[in-house]
Amino acid sequence: MVTANPEMIAALRAQLAALETEPLAEPAPAAPLLKLDFGCGPRKADGFQGVDQFAMPGVDHVLDVRGPWPWADASVDEAFSSHFVEHLTQQERVHFFNEMHRVLRPGAKATVVCPNWSSARAYGDPTHRWPAISDWFFLYLDKTWSKAN
């Protein structure tokens, strides 16, 4: 038979009462997602930080993406670029996608919008660099496909 110690029971009751009256701590706020819109110009995507080589309204980071990027490895949650990549040379595109791969977190999302090579939008703009971006271009960004081919 176990005998209860009255002092121990009283101490446990006091600890329990203190726990019941203490407010629960608020969880720490989650860090905001780092979402970057490359080549945004004055119209960055909603919820994104704008990245462009020229300072203007909507641009949060003035950066020439053809050089080193200031973001740490695996620090970006989402990348977006609309009608920008076609203005880079082939070598600049390789650098752009290498840097994008470096800064994106594993499982992050990247959306790149550009005209199809056969579209008048691809060859109608004299500021687009050649060769145009073909459907095959994005296959080379897939590490498994690239190694197999």
Disulfide bonds with the S-S distance in Angstrom:
none
